[in-house]
Amino acid sequence: MADTMQFDLVSPERSLASLQVASVQIPGADGDLTAMKDHAPLITTLRPGVLTVQGPEGEANYVVTGGFAEISGDGTTVLAERAVPFGDMTEEVYHDMVRSAHEAHAKARDTFQNEPGPVDDAAKLLADMVAMGGHIGLTPPNF
């Protein structure tokens, strides 16, 4: 593929991918976007969702819970809070992700009782986690 770019996906635990790709579909906090070679430089935050890369070897999907994507003309780097290859995504892993988001929401409610911003942000993260599970065919845990 002549029109490829470097793609790197890193989480705090490890580097998950470093390869040449034609495109990266990113679940951006302000909406989904596709990065390709010669894309205008951009930094965006991620929302929970599925990140999809297309390359010479085919398609690869990763579940991300948040983080940042930096797009430049010759590459895209994603720094994910948590990232799991789609094939490794199980109900147990998903429930752990939702449980963490639920705990963060509860902590925000307790800590910021008169400040709706952080509580709203935590509630949105939890709602996005639940929606992502429905999108990929997983059911959220009962609390």
C-alpha positions as CSV (number, residue, x, y, z in Angstrom):
1,M,0.0,0.0,0.0
2,A,1.6,3.2,-1.2
3,D,-0.6,5.5,0.9
4,T,0.2,4.2,4.4
5,M,1.2,5.9,7.6
6,Q,2.7,4.9,10.9
7,F,0.2,3.9,13.6
8,D,1.0,3.3,17.2
9,L,-1.4,2.3,20.0
10,V,-0.1,2.5,23.5
11,S,-1.8,1.9,26.9
12,P,-0.2,2.2,30.3
13,E,0.3,-1.5,30.4
14,R,2.0,-2.0,27.0
15,S,2.3,-1.1,23.4
16,L,-0.5,-2.9,21.5
17,A,0.3,-2.0,17.9
18,S,3.0,-0.3,15.8
19,L,2.4,-0.8,12.1
20,Q,1.8,0.7,8.7
21,V,-1.9,1.4,8.0
22,A,-4.1,3.0,5.4
23,S,-6.6,4.5,7.9
24,V,-7.5,4.7,11.6
25,Q,-11.2,5.1,12.6
26,I,-11.1,6.9,16.0
27,P,-13.9,7.2,18.5
28,G,-13.3,10.8,19.3
29,A,-15.0,12.6,22.2
30,D,-16.5,15.1,19.8
31,G,-17.4,12.5,17.2
32,D,-15.9,9.7,15.2
33,L,-13.2,10.5,12.7
34,T,-10.9,8.7,10.2
35,A,-7.3,9.6,10.0
36,M,-5.4,8.8,6.8
37,K,-2.0,9.8,5.4
38,D,-1.6,13.6,5.0
39,H,-4.4,14.3,7.5
40,A,-4.2,17.8,9.0
41,P,-2.5,17.8,12.4
42,L,-4.9,17.2,15.2
43,I,-5.1,16.2,18.8
44,T,-8.4,14.8,20.1
45,T,-9.6,13.1,23.2
46,L,-11.2,9.6,23.0
47,R,-14.4,8.3,24.3
48,P,-15.1,4.6,25.0
49,G,-15.5,2.8,21.7
50,V,-13.9,0.7,19.0
51,L,-10.8,1.9,17.3
52,T,-10.5,0.3,13.8
53,V,-7.3,0.2,11.7
54,Q,-7.1,-0.8,8.0
55,G,-3.8,-1.9,6.6
56,P,-2.0,-4.2,4.2
57,E,-2.7,-7.1,6.6
58,G,-6.4,-6.4,6.8
59,E,-8.5,-4.9,9.6
60,A,-7.7,-4.8,13.3
61,N,-10.1,-3.6,16.1
62,Y,-9.3,-2.4,19.6
63,V,-11.7,-1.5,22.4
64,V,-10.5,1.8,24.1
65,T,-11.9,3.5,27.2
66,G,-10.5,6.9,26.7
67,G,-7.2,8.8,26.2
68,F,-5.8,10.9,23.3
69,A,-5.1,10.6,19.6
70,E,-2.4,12.6,17.9
71,I,-2.7,12.8,14.2
72,S,0.0,14.2,11.9
73,G,0.5,14.0,8.2
74,D,2.6,10.9,8.4
75,G,1.2,9.1,11.4
76,T,-1.3,8.6,14.1
77,T,-0.5,7.8,17.8
78,V,-3.2,6.8,20.2
79,L,-2.4,6.9,23.9
80,A,-5.3,5.0,25.5
81,E,-6.3,4.9,29.1
82,R,-7.1,1.3,28.5
83,A,-7.0,-0.7,25.3
84,V,-7.9,-4.3,24.6
85,P,-7.6,-6.1,21.2
86,F,-11.2,-6.8,20.2
87,G,-10.6,-10.6,20.1
88,D,-9.6,-10.5,23.8
89,M,-12.7,-8.6,24.9
90,T,-14.8,-10.8,27.2
91,E,-17.8,-10.1,29.5
92,E,-15.4,-10.2,32.4
93,V,-13.1,-7.6,31.0
94,Y,-16.0,-5.4,30.0
95,H,-17.6,-5.7,33.4
96,D,-14.3,-4.7,35.0
97,M,-14.3,-1.6,32.7
98,V,-17.9,-0.7,33.6
99,R,-17.3,-1.3,37.3
100,S,-14.3,1.1,37.2
101,A,-16.4,3.8,35.5
102,H,-19.2,3.2,38.0
103,E,-16.8,3.6,40.9
104,A,-15.4,6.8,39.4
105,H,-18.9,8.2,39.0
106,A,-19.7,7.4,42.7
107,K,-16.5,9.0,43.8
108,A,-17.2,12.1,41.8
109,R,-20.7,12.4,43.3
110,D,-19.2,12.1,46.8
111,T,-16.2,14.5,46.2
112,F,-17.9,17.2,44.0
113,Q,-21.3,17.5,45.6
114,N,-21.9,21.1,44.5
115,E,-19.8,21.0,41.3
116,P,-21.8,19.3,38.5
117,G,-19.0,19.4,35.9
118,P,-16.9,16.5,37.2
119,V,-20.0,14.5,38.1
120,D,-21.5,15.0,34.7
121,D,-18.2,14.0,33.1
122,A,-18.1,10.8,35.1
123,A,-21.8,10.0,34.3
124,K,-21.1,10.5,30.6
125,L,-18.1,8.1,30.8
126,L,-20.3,5.5,32.5
127,A,-23.0,6.0,29.9
128,D,-20.5,5.7,27.1
129,M,-19.1,2.5,28.6
130,V,-22.6,1.0,28.7
131,A,-23.4,2.1,25.2
132,M,-20.1,0.7,23.9
133,G,-20.9,-2.7,25.4
134,G,-24.3,-2.7,23.6
135,H,-22.5,-1.8,20.4
136,I,-20.2,-4.8,20.6
137,G,-22.8,-7.2,22.0
138,L,-21.9,-7.3,25.7
139,T,-24.3,-6.6,28.6
140,P,-23.3,-4.3,31.5
141,P,-23.2,-5.7,35.0
142,N,-26.1,-5.1,37.4
143,F,-25.2,-2.7,40.3
